[in-house]
Amino acid sequence: MNILLAIQDFLIGSFQTLATVIKILIGSGFFIKPSNSYDNENCIILGNGPSLNQSIEENKGRLLDYKLICVNHFAESAIYDSIKPQIYVLNAPEMWRDDVEPFHYEKGENLFRTISDNTNWDIDLFVPYAAKKVKRWQKVIKKNPQIRINYFNSTPVEGYNLFRRICYNNYLGMPRPHNVLIPSLMLSLFMKFKKIYLFGTDHSWMKDMWVTENNEVLLHQKHFYDQETSKPRPMDHLGKGSRRMHEVLQKFVYAFRGYLEINEYSLSRGQEIINCTEGSYIDAFKRSKVLS
């Protein structure tokens, strides 16, 4: 039986490695790497979870001691221009793709316009390499000379451990980026931050998910900026349609497993990820209630 399992693991690893090579050749950009390096500096990734307001209030006197990384629709919040994050990470393809439902198209248009209009300080904006071919959002962002556009390879990397490490070290991809936190963490590691603290990474969606009488899976994703106005919606496929329950849960599996892989990778590089989000469902990282 052990021999059969070993053969099975070998075949799965070989297939995943080969599939990843093909995906990299097709979808990754070569010679792409973060232009900034922050050796021995610390950062805070500001997730958009409901707990973020509390975390910022409790630590507002110390935020200037860290580089701040915000994500997704953070620019639409009231605190964006008050804390002035230095790094902005976008990930969801429906923000910039053209072939999405009107709801997502308009939401993406508003986001890029808001980022461009509301940023009056120097900031690095990171977007997936696949977005480079779409000029619509670039025209909006390039109106603001204080925003520097950076690209990263969001290609999902799977396969043998050594192969994955080689891909990561050469910025060719990352664990499946089913959540914006995954590219935010990987970019933080690539930029050589010594300690990476997490605020607002609640990830407690499971308690806000249910199935209607029409067998529609709804997810109420509350954020720190819309807790009173957000509404439950189906989880879509790249801005179109809706996912069934097993597809939603599979997406969660990819994200939580990805965090374990990222934590292992960070420790191998002598870097540390610390989750300061009270009540977070993420079980991969060291926890702390205070910044150090």
C-alpha positions in Angstrom: 0.0 0.0 0.0 2.9 2.4 0.8 4.4 1.7 -2.6 1.0 2.5 -4.3 0.8 5.8 -2.3 4.3 6.7 -3.3 3.5 6.0 -7.0 0.3 8.0 -6.7 2.2 11.0 -5.1 4.9 10.8 -7.8 2.3 10.8 -10.6 0.4 13.7 -9.1 3.5 15.7 -8.4 4.8 15.0 -11.9 1.5 16.0 -13.5 1.2 19.2 -11.4 4.8 20.2 -12.2 4.3 19.7 -15.9 1.0 21.5 -15.9 2.6 24.4 -14.0 5.4 24.7 -16.5 2.9 24.9 -19.3 0.9 27.6 -17.4 4.0 29.6 -16.8 5.1 29.5 -20.5 1.6 30.6 -21.5 0.6 33.1 -18.8 3.6 34.4 -16.9 5.8 37.3 -17.8 9.5 36.8 -17.5 11.9 39.1 -15.8 9.1 40.6 -13.7 10.1 41.4 -10.1 9.2 44.0 -7.5 11.3 47.1 -8.0 11.5 47.9 -4.3 13.4 46.1 -1.6 12.7 46.6 2.1 15.4 44.7 3.9 14.9 44.6 7.7 11.7 46.8 7.5 8.3 45.6 8.6 4.9 46.0 7.0 1.2 45.6 7.8 -1.1 44.1 5.2 -4.5 45.8 5.7 -7.2 43.2 4.8 -10.7 44.5 4.2 -12.3 42.3 6.9 -14.8 43.8 9.4 -12.3 43.9 12.2 -10.0 46.3 10.4 -11.5 49.5 11.9 -10.8 48.2 15.4 -7.2 47.1 14.6 -6.4 50.5 13.1 -8.0 52.4 16.1 -6.0 50.3 18.5 -2.7 50.8 16.7 -3.2 54.3 15.1 -0.2 55.7 17.0 2.2 53.1 15.5 1.1 52.8 11.9 3.7 55.3 10.7 6.4 52.9 11.9 5.4 50.3 9.2 5.0 50.2 5.5 1.2 49.8 4.8 -0.2 47.5 2.1 -3.8 47.9 1.2 -5.9 45.7 -1.1 -8.8 45.6 -3.6 -11.5 48.3 -2.8 -9.6 50.0 0.1 -9.4 53.3 -1.9 -13.2 53.6 -1.6 -13.0 53.8 2.2 -13.0 57.0 4.2 -9.6 56.2 5.7 -7.6 55.7 2.5 -6.3 59.2 2.2 -5.7 59.6 6.0 -3.3 56.6 6.4 -1.8 56.8 2.9 -0.6 53.3 2.3 2.6 53.0 0.3 1.6 49.7 -1.6 -1.7 48.7 -3.2 -2.4 45.2 -4.4 -5.3 44.2 -6.7 -6.0 40.6 -7.7 -9.6 39.8 -8.8 -9.8 39.6 -12.6 -13.3 40.9 -12.7 -11.9 44.3 -11.7 -10.2 44.8 -15.1 -11.6 42.2 -17.5 -14.0 43.4 -20.2 -16.0 40.1 -20.5 -17.8 40.4 -17.1 -21.3 41.2 -16.0 -22.3 44.9 -15.8 -22.2 44.9 -12.0 -18.5 43.9 -12.0 -17.6 46.1 -14.9 -19.0 49.2 -13.3 -17.5 48.3 -9.9 -14.1 48.0 -11.5 -14.4 51.2 -13.4 -15.3 53.0 -10.2 -12.4 51.5 -8.3 -9.7 52.6 -10.8 -11.2 56.0 -11.1 -11.3 56.3 -7.3 -7.7 55.2 -6.9 -6.6 57.7 -9.5 -8.6 60.6 -8.1 -8.0 60.0 -4.4 -4.2 59.3 -4.4 -2.1 62.4 -3.8 1.1 60.7 -2.5 3.5 58.2 -4.1 2.2 54.7 -4.2 3.1 51.4 -5.9 0.1 49.7 -7.5 0.5 45.9 -8.1 -1.8 44.2 -10.6 -1.6 40.7 -12.2 0.5 40.5 -15.4 -2.6 39.3 -17.2 -4.1 42.8 -16.8 -1.3 44.4 -18.8 -3.0 43.7 -22.1 -6.2 45.6 -21.0 -5.6 49.4 -21.7 -8.9 50.7 -20.3 -7.9 50.7 -16.6 -4.3 51.8 -17.4 -5.5 55.0 -19.1 -7.3 56.0 -15.9 -4.4 55.2 -13.6 -1.8 56.8 -15.8 -3.5 60.2 -15.4 -2.0 60.3 -11.9 1.8 60.5 -12.1 2.1 59.6 -8.4 0.9 56.0 -9.0 3.6 53.6 -10.3 2.1 50.5 -12.0 3.9 47.2 -11.2 3.0 43.8 -12.5 3.2 40.4 -10.8 2.7 36.8 -12.0 -0.4 35.3 -10.4 0.1 32.0 -12.2 -0.8 29.1 -9.9 2.2 27.1 -9.0 1.8 23.4 -8.0 4.1 20.4 -8.0 7.2 19.2 -6.3 8.5 21.3 -3.4 11.8 22.2 -5.0 10.1 23.1 -8.2 7.7 25.4 -6.4 10.5 27.1 -4.5 12.4 27.7 -7.8 9.3 29.3 -9.3 8.7 31.5 -6.3 12.3 32.6 -6.1 12.1 33.7 -9.7 8.8 35.4 -9.3 7.1 33.2 -11.9 4.0 32.4 -9.9 2.6 31.7 -6.4 0.1 29.4 -4.6 -3.3 29.6 -6.2 -4.3 33.3 -5.8 -8.0 32.7 -4.9 -7.8 35.5 -2.4 -6.0 38.9 -2.6 -4.1 38.1 0.6 -2.0 35.4 -1.2 -0.4 37.8 -3.7 -0.1 40.4 -1.0 1.8 38.0 1.2 4.0 36.7 -1.7 4.8 40.3 -2.8 5.7 41.2 0.8 8.1 38.3 0.9 9.5 39.2 -2.5 10.1 42.7 -1.3 12.0 41.2 1.6 10.0 42.6 4.5 11.4 41.1 7.7 8.0 40.9 9.6 4.6 41.0 7.9 1.7 41.7 10.2 -1.9 41.0 9.2 -4.9 43.3 10.1 -8.4 42.7 8.9 -7.9 39.2 7.7 -11.0 37.7 9.3 -11.7 35.1 6.6 -14.8 34.1 8.6 -17.1 33.7 5.5 -18.3 30.3 6.4 -20.6 31.6 9.1 -22.1 34.0 6.5 -22.9 31.5 3.8 -26.2 29.7 3.1 -28.3 28.1 0.4 -31.6 29.5 -0.7 -34.8 27.5 -1.5 -33.7 27.8 -5.2 -30.4 26.1 -4.4 -28.5 29.3 -4.9 -25.4 29.6 -2.7 -25.1 33.1 -1.2 -22.2 34.6 0.6 -22.4 37.7 2.6 -18.9 39.2 2.4 -18.8 42.0 4.9 -16.0 44.5 4.7 -14.8 47.2 7.2 -16.2 49.9 5.0 -19.7 48.4 4.2 -20.8 46.3 7.2 -24.1 48.2 7.3 -24.8 48.3 3.6 -23.4 45.1 2.1 -25.7 42.4 0.7 -25.3 38.7 0.2 -24.4 37.7 -3.4 -23.4 34.5 -5.2 -19.7 33.9 -5.7 -19.0 34.3 -9.4 -16.7 32.7 -11.9 -14.3 35.5 -13.1 -17.2 38.1 -13.0 -19.8 35.8 -14.5 -22.4 33.3 -13.3 -22.3 31.8 -9.8 -20.6 28.9 -8.0 -22.2 25.8 -6.5 -21.4 24.9 -2.9 -18.6 22.5 -3.7 -16.9 25.1 -5.9 -17.1 27.7 -3.1 -15.7 25.4 -0.6 -12.9 24.3 -3.0 -11.9 27.9 -3.4 -11.7 28.2 0.4 -9.5 25.1 0.5 -7.1 26.5 -2.1 -6.8 29.7 -0.1 -6.2 28.2 3.4 -3.8 25.6 2.0 -2.0 28.3 0.2 -1.4 30.1 3.5 0.3 27.1 4.9 2.6 26.9 1.9 3.3 30.6 2.2 4.1 30.3 5.9 6.6 27.5 5.2 8.2 29.5 2.4 8.5 32.6 4.6 10.3 30.7 7.4 12.7 29.2 4.9 13.7 32.7 3.9 14.1 33.9 7.5 10.9 36.1 7.3 7.9 36.0 9.6 4.2 36.4 9.1 2.1 37.4 12.1 -1.7 37.4 12.2 -2.9 40.2 14.5 -6.6 39.8 13.5 -8.7 38.8 16.4 -11.1 35.9 15.6 -9.4 35.2 12.3 -10.1 31.8 10.7 -6.6 31.5 9.3 -4.7 28.8 11.1 -1.4 29.0 9.2 0.4 31.9 10.8 1.8 32.9 14.2 -0.7 35.0 16.2 -0.2 38.1 18.3 -2.5 40.7 19.7 0.1 43.4 19.5 2.7 44.8 17.1 6.3 44.3 18.0 
